[in-house]
């Protein structure tokens, strides 16, 4: 077991996304998952039915005690639902682990449409957390909110991925699953000659709950294990695709992936 990943995110009682998906992903990829829980959700494949937030001071305490005793090789953030929570998490990372690779998944809306980030917290996320990030991993709607624009095609994706770097992250992985068409395009911008592009055929399925959490955690596991960002993203995409194809078919709504399917970590 190699690569200690601290996951700072909310819990999904249905097991498909959030902390549960993060732990499964990191474990499946051979890493060691640790957590600082930011919120509890009553959630299943049909949607989010309730949210209970955790006090920001206790979120920071979780981060502190884990780092002090167990150490950390990478950090992944997910659901940070309010400005005080974001401020506490950003402050802890800045004070305790400023050089540790940080993957920021800017979770804003659940798959079923429930808001998971207070509107007034968007600026806090953009201004306080993104400058600390090794990579930020928004989908197109999340990137659109961060940038204040609609992103509707591949050219717009490339411009948006580069524009996200203006908020301070060292790289931006823009996920194109919301684009129309039969092909999925993902772009990784890091200020070089141009973004790295990956394409794949879309999978026709409703079992995609937790794909964003899973991808970000898979990237964090790769960074914790010493991979460079581009191969970490490539491996993460392969893992997520396999987990979708192996989905168990549970639930009446947006079903979960199969995080435990056989995956060659090499």
Backbone bond lengths (Angstrom), bond angles and torsions (degrees), N, CA, C in turn:
res aa  C-N    CA-C-N  psi(-1)  N-CA   C-N-CA  omega(-1)  CA-C   N-CA-C  phi
1 X - - - 1.464 - - 1.524 108.95 -
2 X 1.315 116.44 119.80 1.462 121.69 -175.17 1.514 109.51 -133.36
3 X 1.335 115.92 134.00 1.452 120.70 175.17 1.509 112.27 101.04
4 X 1.337 115.87 102.96 1.468 121.91 179.91 1.530 109.12 -92.11
5 X 1.335 116.07 118.09 1.469 121.52 -177.41 1.522 108.94 -115.54
6 X 1.320 116.35 121.38 1.458 121.89 173.68 1.519 108.58 -93.75
7 X 1.328 115.96 120.09 1.456 122.80 -177.54 1.522 108.56 -104.15
8 X 1.311 116.97 122.17 1.456 123.19 -179.88 1.521 106.84 -113.58
9 X 1.333 116.44 100.05 1.463 119.08 -169.56 1.522 110.02 -164.83
10 X 1.334 114.80 177.36 1.449 121.24 178.70 1.511 112.55 -90.50
11 X 1.320 115.21 160.68 1.456 122.19 179.23 1.524 110.70 -89.88
12 X 1.333 116.61 142.51 1.466 123.26 173.89 1.524 107.41 -115.34
13 X 1.320 116.75 108.52 1.463 120.04 -176.32 1.525 112.63 -62.88
14 X 1.338 117.14 -21.41 1.457 120.52 177.68 1.510 113.57 -80.20
15 X 1.325 117.99 -10.34 1.452 121.75 174.49 1.509 116.42 82.57
16 X 1.336 117.80 -0.67 1.460 118.96 -174.71 1.504 115.06 -91.24
17 X 1.328 117.25 -25.58 1.462 121.56 -176.38 1.528 108.58 -134.92
18 X 1.341 115.47 -167.40 1.455 120.34 175.07 1.517 113.75 59.79
19 X 1.338 114.82 -153.20 1.466 122.04 -177.05 1.524 111.94 -52.92
20 X 1.338 116.01 -39.76 1.460 118.91 -177.25 1.525 111.60 -63.24
21 X 1.324 116.65 -46.76 1.463 119.85 177.98 1.525 111.09 -65.06
22 X 1.335 116.24 -37.67 1.460 120.38 -179.16 1.528 111.12 -62.50
23 X 1.333 116.56 -46.90 1.469 120.38 -179.67 1.524 110.21 -62.05
24 X 1.338 116.80 -45.60 1.462 120.10 -179.63 1.531 110.99 -59.77
25 X 1.327 115.74 -43.12 1.464 120.64 -177.41 1.521 111.76 -64.09
26 X 1.315 116.33 -52.19 1.461 120.19 -178.68 1.526 110.72 -59.86
27 X 1.319 116.72 -40.82 1.464 120.98 179.54 1.524 110.86 -65.89
28 X 1.342 117.46 -44.13 1.457 121.10 179.96 1.525 112.11 -61.30
29 X 1.330 116.03 -29.82 1.464 120.53 -179.06 1.526 112.72 -92.41
30 X 1.322 116.51 9.16 1.456 120.27 173.18 1.502 115.65 89.22
31 X 1.328 117.94 9.21 1.453 120.89 179.46 1.520 112.18 -97.03
32 X 1.336 115.02 -179.06 1.468 122.17 178.79 1.516 107.94 -117.25
33 X 1.345 116.42 117.88 1.460 122.21 -174.52 1.521 110.90 -96.20
34 X 1.338 115.32 134.47 1.458 123.38 173.85 1.523 106.96 -128.31
35 X 1.338 117.66 158.84 1.458 118.29 -172.30 1.520 113.19 -137.59
36 X 1.325 113.99 150.73 1.460 123.80 163.93 1.521 104.85 -127.65
37 X 1.321 116.94 107.30 1.463 122.05 -173.78 1.526 109.50 -80.23
38 X 1.331 116.36 128.34 1.465 121.47 -177.59 1.517 113.02 -99.39
39 X 1.331 117.25 -23.79 1.468 121.45 -177.86 1.514 109.09 -162.57
40 X 1.331 115.94 154.63 1.457 122.80 171.98 1.523 107.95 -108.19
41 X 1.314 116.78 135.54 1.457 119.75 175.72 1.521 109.86 -121.71
42 X 1.326 115.91 143.13 1.458 122.23 167.08 1.520 105.43 -93.62
43 X 1.329 116.94 105.91 1.460 121.00 -164.31 1.518 109.96 -145.61
44 X 1.325 115.71 144.71 1.459 121.29 170.81 1.525 107.80 -142.66
45 X 1.322 117.44 -165.95 1.464 118.54 -176.42 1.528 112.72 -71.25
46 X 1.330 117.38 -12.59 1.463 121.32 179.93 1.519 113.06 -90.17
47 X 1.344 117.20 -13.41 1.453 118.61 177.49 1.510 113.27 147.45
48 X 1.337 114.51 -177.37 1.464 122.65 177.76 1.521 107.80 -95.45
49 X 1.329 116.56 123.79 1.460 121.46 -174.67 1.524 112.65 -106.26
50 X 1.314 117.64 -9.16 1.455 121.34 178.88 1.512 110.57 -176.83
51 X 1.340 116.13 149.59 1.463 122.11 179.83 1.524 108.75 -136.31
52 X 1.325 116.03 132.84 1.464 122.52 173.24 1.519 107.46 -122.73
53 X 1.319 116.76 117.28 1.456 121.17 -178.95 1.526 112.21 -79.67
54 X 1.328 115.83 153.26 1.461 123.17 175.73 1.528 108.48 -98.41
55 X 1.328 116.85 142.23 1.456 120.99 179.85 1.538 110.70 -59.28
56 X 1.338 118.18 132.26 1.461 120.84 -178.67 1.532 113.96 -53.21
57 X 1.339 117.62 -38.74 1.470 119.61 -179.56 1.520 111.00 -63.40
58 X 1.341 117.42 -35.64 1.458 120.37 179.33 1.523 110.88 -74.41
59 X 1.330 117.45 -32.73 1.469 120.16 174.10 1.519 109.73 -61.07
60 X 1.327 116.58 -45.53 1.463 119.63 178.30 1.527 110.71 -63.06
61 X 1.325 117.20 -39.69 1.464 119.26 179.71 1.528 111.13 -61.55
62 X 1.329 116.93 -40.56 1.461 119.80 176.65 1.533 110.70 -58.45
63 X 1.325 115.90 -44.88 1.468 120.31 179.80 1.521 110.50 -62.48
64 X 1.303 116.42 -46.02 1.470 121.03 -176.25 1.524 112.41 -61.62
65 X 1.338 116.93 -48.46 1.459 118.40 -174.50 1.527 111.61 -69.19
66 X 1.328 117.22 -34.18 1.462 120.33 176.97 1.520 110.59 -65.46
67 X 1.327 116.00 -49.23 1.461 119.24 -179.16 1.524 111.99 -63.06
68 X 1.329 116.46 -39.17 1.462 120.46 -176.30 1.520 111.87 -65.29
69 X 1.312 117.57 -38.70 1.463 120.65 -173.91 1.524 113.42 -98.30
70 X 1.335 117.16 -47.22 1.454 121.02 -171.44 1.525 113.53 -94.87
71 X 1.326 116.96 -25.79 1.455 120.09 -175.27 1.515 111.17 78.96
72 X 1.308 116.34 166.78 1.461 120.60 -176.37 1.521 109.90 -149.55
73 X 1.341 115.72 138.63 1.469 121.92 178.66 1.524 112.36 -106.16
74 X 1.321 117.06 -19.70 1.470 121.83 175.72 1.522 107.56 -160.70
75 X 1.334 115.13 155.70 1.464 122.13 179.30 1.520 107.69 -125.50
76 X 1.335 115.49 139.90 1.462 121.04 173.84 1.513 108.71 -126.79
77 X 1.329 117.17 129.21 1.459 120.35 175.42 1.526 109.66 -109.28
78 X 1.341 114.49 144.35 1.449 121.17 176.89 1.513 110.20 -125.93
79 X 1.315 117.36 -115.17 1.463 122.03 -176.76 1.523 111.00 -68.81
80 X 1.330 115.51 110.98 1.465 124.10 174.20 1.522 105.00 -125.23
81 X 1.329 117.78 93.57 1.449 122.21 -158.01 1.519 115.78 -82.04
82 X 1.344 119.10 -12.04 1.462 119.78 -175.94 1.525 110.50 -144.18
83 X 1.324 115.97 163.93 1.464 120.20 178.27 1.525 112.63 -59.72
84 X 1.354 120.41 -45.16 1.459 119.25 178.58 1.530 113.24 -59.95
85 X 1.337 117.03 -36.00 1.460 119.95 177.80 1.527 110.18 -66.86
86 X 1.315 116.77 -46.11 1.468 120.38 179.58 1.522 110.36 -61.67
87 X 1.313 116.91 -42.68 1.464 120.73 178.85 1.521 111.34 -61.27
88 X 1.330 117.33 -41.83 1.465 120.83 179.77 1.528 111.23 -65.75
89 X 1.335 116.66 -43.67 1.461 120.88 -178.50 1.530 110.75 -68.33
90 X 1.324 116.64 -46.35 1.467 119.85 179.12 1.523 110.83 -61.95
91 X 1.333 117.23 -40.17 1.450 120.37 178.82 1.510 112.12 -63.89
92 X 1.333 117.15 -41.56 1.466 120.55 179.22 1.519 111.17 -64.58
93 X 1.326 116.88 -43.64 1.466 119.98 179.81 1.524 110.45 -65.46
94 X 1.313 116.75 -43.57 1.466 120.76 -179.99 1.526 111.24 -62.97
95 X 1.338 116.86 -39.09 1.462 120.53 -177.20 1.520 113.62 -79.67
96 X 1.332 116.60 -35.59 1.463 120.20 -168.12 1.524 114.67 -108.98
97 X 1.333 117.77 -26.00 1.466 119.06 -174.22 1.519 111.52 -149.27
98 X 1.319 118.38 54.08 1.467 119.91 -174.43 1.524 114.15 -66.83
99 X 1.338 117.72 -21.98 1.462 120.41 -178.49 1.520 112.77 -99.96
100 X 1.326 117.66 -1.95 1.467 121.10 -178.78 1.520 110.21 -76.60
101 X 1.341 118.52 134.63 1.472 119.53 177.64 1.520 111.36 -53.86
102 X 1.335 116.25 133.44 1.458 122.45 -176.22 1.524 109.36 -127.49
103 X 1.328 115.86 122.20 1.464 122.57 174.70 1.525 107.52 -104.99
104 X 1.326 116.72 118.69 1.459 122.17 -179.12 1.524 108.92 -106.10
105 X 1.327 115.66 112.54 1.463 121.78 171.80 1.528 106.45 -97.43
106 X 1.328 118.97 106.36 1.476 121.20 -172.60 1.525 111.54 -79.46
107 X 1.325 115.91 71.27 1.465 122.08 -175.57 1.523 109.75 -63.33
108 X 1.315 116.64 123.61 1.460 121.65 -178.44 1.518 113.37 -123.58
109 X 1.351 116.83 -37.92 1.458 121.17 -175.77 1.518 108.49 -139.19
110 X 1.325 117.35 135.72 1.458 121.67 175.69 1.526 110.09 -69.40
111 X 1.338 116.01 161.56 1.462 120.28 -179.21 1.517 111.84 -55.59
112 X 1.342 116.64 -33.89 1.451 120.22 -179.52 1.516 114.46 -82.59
113 X 1.351 117.58 -2.64 1.452 121.05 175.61 1.513 115.83 107.53
114 X 1.342 118.66 -6.92 1.466 121.01 -178.98 1.523 110.34 -71.63
115 X 1.348 118.32 134.57 1.467 120.32 178.29 1.522 111.38 -69.89
116 X 1.330 116.79 135.37 1.456 122.47 179.99 1.518 112.08 -119.31
117 X 1.328 117.18 4.52 1.462 122.36 176.87 1.522 108.01 -139.96
118 X 1.332 116.74 125.30 1.454 120.22 178.82 1.532 109.83 -63.21
119 X 1.333 118.49 137.93 1.473 120.62 -176.07 1.524 113.65 -54.06
120 X 1.328 116.86 -38.47 1.463 119.68 -178.21 1.525 112.61 -71.95
121 X 1.351 117.11 -10.34 1.460 120.70 -179.28 1.523 112.82 -89.48
122 X 1.328 116.98 -8.36 1.465 119.54 -177.86 1.527 110.96 -60.98
123 X 1.328 117.29 -45.04 1.463 120.61 179.69 1.526 110.96 -64.67
124 X 1.327 117.44 -35.87 1.462 120.58 178.62 1.515 110.38 -64.61
125 X 1.332 116.72 -44.44 1.462 121.15 176.89 1.519 110.73 -58.81
126 X 1.314 115.74 -46.35 1.466 121.41 -177.04 1.529 111.64 -65.76
127 X 1.337 116.27 -40.34 1.465 119.73 -171.86 1.534 113.63 -89.13
128 X 1.341 117.35 -29.36 1.459 119.74 -173.20 1.522 113.81 -104.26
129 X 1.340 117.43 -34.13 1.462 119.03 -174.63 1.521 113.45 -99.08
130 X 1.326 117.47 -40.73 1.463 119.21 -177.11 1.529 113.11 -60.02
131 X 1.350 119.88 -35.82 1.464 118.05 178.26 1.528 113.89 -64.35
132 X 1.324 117.87 -16.39 1.463 121.49 179.70 1.525 112.37 -91.59
133 X 1.337 117.66 -10.33 1.455 122.09 -167.62 1.525 113.06 -79.80
134 X 1.318 114.79 138.48 1.462 120.71 165.83 1.518 109.47 -70.97
135 X 1.338 115.87 -42.07 1.463 121.11 176.63 1.521 108.58 -151.94
136 X 1.323 116.01 141.09 1.457 122.76 173.58 1.521 107.28 -109.44
137 X 1.354 117.72 141.34 1.469 120.42 -169.14 1.531 112.75 -125.42
138 X 1.316 119.10 60.77 1.473 119.54 -178.12 1.523 112.74 -78.80
139 X 1.342 115.29 152.52 1.454 118.90 163.62 1.529 107.84 -83.41
140 X 1.318 117.40 -179.17 1.466 119.41 -173.93 1.525 113.15 -65.00
141 X 1.341 120.04 -43.43 1.468 117.97 177.06 1.530 113.03 -62.03
142 X 1.332 117.43 -39.49 1.465 120.51 178.94 1.524 111.32 -65.91
143 X 1.334 116.31 -43.47 1.462 119.52 177.05 1.521 110.65 -62.78
144 X 1.335 116.84 -37.50 1.457 120.30 178.38 1.514 112.16 -62.53
145 X 1.334 116.78 -39.80 1.467 120.22 177.57 1.520 110.40 -66.51
146 X 1.324 117.30 -44.72 1.456 120.31 -179.01 1.527 111.75 -62.16
147 X 1.325 116.27 -36.28 1.462 120.84 -175.44 1.523 113.42 -95.80
148 X 1.330 117.69 -14.03 1.461 120.79 -177.71 1.506 113.32 70.33
149 X 1.337 116.51 37.77 1.464 119.90 179.33 1.527 109.55 -151.58
150 X 1.321 116.19 159.61 1.464 121.20 173.99 1.522 109.10 -86.27
151 X 1.326 115.92 144.47 1.465 121.97 178.44 1.517 106.38 -123.75
152 X 1.323 116.45 112.68 1.461 119.06 -168.73 1.520 114.78 -124.26
153 X 1.334 118.38 -4.39 1.463 119.47 180.00 1.523 110.13 -152.95
154 X 1.339 115.59 177.30 1.461 120.63 -175.07 1.527 112.19 -63.72
155 X 1.322 117.25 -38.56 1.462 119.77 178.23 1.526 110.70 -64.32
156 X 1.333 115.53 -41.84 1.449 119.02 177.16 1.514 112.31 -64.22
157 X 1.331 116.90 -34.05 1.466 120.74 176.16 1.524 110.95 -62.86
158 X 1.316 116.77 -45.72 1.462 120.01 -178.54 1.523 110.93 -62.12
159 X 1.330 116.52 -42.93 1.467 119.84 177.96 1.522 111.27 -64.58
160 X 1.333 116.06 -40.76 1.457 120.21 -178.32 1.522 111.83 -67.64
161 X 1.323 116.75 -40.59 1.464 120.03 179.75 1.524 110.60 -60.61
162 X 1.316 116.00 -41.99 1.466 119.48 178.03 1.530 110.69 -68.78
163 X 1.341 116.64 -39.31 1.466 120.19 -178.81 1.525 111.83 -64.31
164 X 1.327 117.41 -33.47 1.463 120.42 179.39 1.527 112.03 -61.30
165 X 1.331 116.43 -27.28 1.468 119.77 178.50 1.523 111.40 -64.57
166 X 1.323 116.30 -21.93 1.460 119.96 179.21 1.520 113.52 -66.09
167 X 1.333 117.35 -16.83 1.460 120.87 177.33 1.525 112.68 -85.99
168 X 1.338 117.02 -4.23 1.455 119.38 172.77 1.507 118.75 113.53
169 X 1.357 120.85 -14.47 1.462 118.14 177.75 1.522 110.70 -67.32
170 X 1.337 116.21 153.27 1.463 118.91 179.28 1.525 111.94 -74.19
171 X 1.328 116.65 -22.19 1.465 120.47 178.38 1.522 108.78 -153.37
172 X 1.345 115.53 159.16 1.460 121.91 177.14 1.519 108.40 -134.30
173 X 1.332 115.76 123.83 1.460 121.76 175.22 1.524 107.33 -104.72
174 X 1.317 116.68 107.33 1.461 122.33 -177.02 1.527 108.71 -99.66
175 X 1.338 115.25 121.78 1.462 121.61 -173.54 1.521 109.83 -97.24
176 X 1.330 116.46 126.45 1.457 120.68 -170.65 1.508 116.17 -102.50
177 X 1.333 117.63 23.81 1.454 119.57 -177.31 1.515 114.87 -63.12
178 X 1.329 117.86 -18.44 1.465 120.67 -179.49 1.533 113.22 -85.63
179 X 1.330 118.23 -6.99 1.462 119.35 178.29 1.517 110.72 -69.25
180 X 1.331 116.33 149.72 1.454 121.03 174.37 1.528 109.41 -69.63
181 X 1.323 115.72 155.49 1.456 120.22 176.93 1.519 112.36 115.38
182 X 1.323 115.37 178.58 1.469 122.27 -175.18 1.518 113.03 -97.81
183 X 1.341 116.36 1.76 1.466 120.01 -176.65 1.522 110.01 -122.07
184 X 1.317 116.07 138.64 1.464 122.61 174.35 1.521 108.66 -95.75
185 X 1.320 116.74 128.88 1.458 122.86 177.02 1.518 109.08 -117.39
186 X 1.317 116.76 127.11 1.464 122.87 173.22 1.524 108.34 -119.10
187 X 1.338 116.27 141.76 1.458 121.66 -177.26 1.517 110.20 -125.49
188 X 1.333 116.69 134.92 1.457 122.48 174.71 1.519 108.56 -116.29
189 X 1.335 116.43 112.54 1.458 122.17 178.29 1.518 108.92 -105.93
190 X 1.339 115.00 135.64 1.468 118.66 179.18 1.520 111.59 -142.31
191 X 1.322 116.24 23.59 1.452 119.80 175.84 1.508 114.73 82.06
192 X 1.333 117.78 11.16 1.457 120.79 179.91 1.510 111.24 -88.92
193 X 1.352 115.32 -147.61 1.454 120.66 -176.92 1.525 111.86 -67.67
194 X 1.286 117.21 -25.25 1.462 121.93 -179.25 1.510 108.87 172.82
195 X 1.329 117.34 166.30 1.457 119.41 -176.92 1.524 112.03 -70.37
196 X 1.325 115.43 148.61 1.461 121.86 170.88 1.519 107.31 -81.10
197 X 1.329 117.05 135.77 1.455 121.71 -175.45 1.525 110.34 -117.31
198 X 1.327 114.90 138.68 1.465 121.30 170.27 1.515 108.27 -125.11
199 X 1.319 117.22 138.68 1.456 120.93 175.25 1.531 109.27 -128.94
200 X 1.332 114.92 151.94 1.467 121.42 176.41 1.511 108.04 -157.13
201 X 1.320 116.04 155.49 1.458 120.33 176.29 1.527 109.54 -67.72
202 X 1.327 117.19 137.88 1.459 121.01 176.84 1.529 109.99 -66.11
203 X 1.324 114.42 144.21 1.459 121.35 176.14 1.527 107.47 -97.38
204 X 1.308 116.87 124.83 1.465 121.43 -179.14 1.528 108.57 -82.58
205 X 1.324 116.87 96.05 1.459 121.61 -176.35 1.527 109.86 -157.62
206 X 1.324 116.34 153.11 1.465 120.50 171.42 1.532 110.70 -95.85
207 X 1.319 117.48 -0.81 1.464 120.68 -175.28 1.535 110.03 -93.90
208 X 1.326 114.55 74.06 1.465 120.69 -178.12 1.526 112.16 -129.54
209 X 1.333 116.63 15.71 1.467 119.85 -179.48 1.530 109.97 -67.20
210 X 1.328 115.98 123.86 1.458 120.22 178.10 1.510 115.35 91.76
211 X 1.328 117.93 9.73 1.467 119.00 -178.60 1.531 111.85 -63.81
212 X 1.341 116.99 -39.03 1.463 119.42 -179.69 1.518 112.22 -66.30
213 X 1.326 116.46 -45.64 1.469 120.63 177.04 1.522 110.12 -59.39
214 X 1.331 115.21 -44.88 1.458 120.46 -176.71 1.514 111.48 -63.57
215 X 1.330 117.27 -45.07 1.465 120.23 -179.46 1.522 110.90 -62.69
216 X 1.326 117.41 -46.68 1.464 120.08 -178.39 1.519 111.55 -63.18
217 X 1.326 117.24 -40.59 1.460 119.99 178.88 1.526 111.72 -68.38
218 X 1.332 115.91 -35.34 1.461 119.07 176.83 1.529 111.07 -65.67
219 X 1.326 117.06 -39.03 1.468 120.10 175.49 1.523 110.29 -63.50
220 X 1.336 116.70 -44.26 1.463 120.46 179.35 1.522 111.50 -61.48
221 X 1.324 117.12 -39.38 1.461 120.03 177.55 1.521 110.80 -61.64
222 X 1.334 116.12 -42.58 1.456 119.34 178.21 1.519 112.77 -61.80
223 X 1.336 116.56 -44.74 1.464 120.03 178.42 1.517 110.85 -63.55
224 X 1.336 117.15 -39.62 1.465 120.73 178.89 1.520 111.47 -64.07
225 X 1.328 116.61 -28.13 1.458 121.49 -179.10 1.525 113.01 -90.65
226 X 1.327 116.71 5.75 1.456 120.62 174.24 1.509 115.43 94.91
227 X 1.338 118.42 5.35 1.457 119.72 176.87 1.530 110.26 -73.31
228 X 1.316 116.19 148.49 1.454 120.51 168.52 1.525 108.87 -70.83
229 X 1.333 116.58 164.26 1.450 120.00 -171.58 1.525 112.57 -61.65
230 X 1.323 118.54 -47.25 1.465 119.44 -176.09 1.527 112.58 -61.13
231 X 1.337 120.45 -49.10 1.469 118.26 176.12 1.524 113.50 -66.15
232 X 1.333 117.63 -29.53 1.463 119.66 176.17 1.527 110.38 -64.15
233 X 1.344 116.76 -40.98 1.464 120.74 178.16 1.528 110.55 -67.89
234 X 1.326 116.97 -42.64 1.470 120.58 -179.47 1.525 110.49 -60.33
235 X 1.339 117.05 -44.82 1.462 120.14 178.85 1.523 110.90 -65.66
236 X 1.329 116.91 -40.80 1.455 121.09 -179.91 1.522 111.41 -61.63
237 X 1.324 117.16 -42.72 1.468 120.63 179.47 1.526 110.69 -63.40
238 X 1.323 116.69 -41.33 1.466 120.37 179.03 1.535 110.34 -63.61
239 X 1.329 115.83 -41.76 1.470 120.04 179.89 1.532 110.77 -63.89
240 X 1.322 117.35 -46.59 1.466 120.60 -178.67 1.527 110.78 -62.57
241 X 1.310 116.83 -42.31 1.467 119.53 -179.54 1.532 110.66 -61.39
242 X 1.310 116.58 -44.06 1.457 119.65 178.66 1.516 112.07 -64.01
243 X 1.352 116.85 -37.60 1.465 120.92 -179.98 1.531 111.47 -67.76
244 X 1.338 116.76 -33.76 1.468 120.18 175.53 1.531 110.16 -67.60
245 X 1.325 116.07 -47.01 1.466 120.03 -178.42 1.527 111.97 -62.55
246 X 1.342 116.31 -28.37 1.470 120.93 -178.64 1.519 112.54 -97.04
247 X 1.344 118.20 12.46 1.462 121.91 -175.53 1.529 111.31 -52.58
248 X 1.341 116.99 139.15 1.468 119.83 -175.27 1.517 115.05 -76.30
249 X 1.331 118.76 -12.40 1.449 121.02 177.83 1.511 114.58 83.62
250 X 1.326 117.52 20.98 1.462 121.06 -177.80 1.530 111.70 -78.95
251 X 1.326 116.02 149.38 1.454 122.00 171.34 1.517 113.37 86.97
252 X 1.333 114.50 159.73 1.463 121.27 -178.53 1.525 112.61 -94.47
253 X 1.341 117.22 -6.55 1.457 120.68 -177.75 1.518 111.79 -117.94
254 X 1.332 115.93 -132.30 1.460 121.43 177.96 1.521 108.17 -77.15
255 X 1.311 116.47 101.08 1.455 121.53 -171.53 1.518 113.83 -77.93
256 X 1.348 115.95 164.00 1.456 121.47 -177.97 1.524 112.95 -80.44
257 X 1.322 114.65 165.53 1.463 122.01 173.72 1.523 109.29 -83.86
258 X 1.325 115.46 172.07 1.466 121.01 171.41 1.525 107.67 -103.59
259 X 1.332 116.13 91.91 1.460 120.60 -177.65 1.521 113.07 -69.08
260 X 1.320 116.89 -17.21 1.461 120.67 -174.87 1.522 113.35 -98.40
261 X 1.329 117.32 11.13 1.457 117.54 179.33 1.533 109.65 -64.84
262 X 1.296 116.63 157.82 1.472 121.24 -177.04 1.531 109.50 -69.05
263 X 1.339 115.77 119.04 1.461 121.02 -178.24 1.524 108.79 -131.40
264 X 1.317 116.57 130.79 1.456 121.79 179.21 1.529 107.76 -81.11
265 X 1.340 116.16 104.52 1.469 120.66 -175.53 1.516 112.83 -67.83
266 X 1.311 117.07 -19.31 1.474 119.17 -179.85 1.506 110.81 -68.73
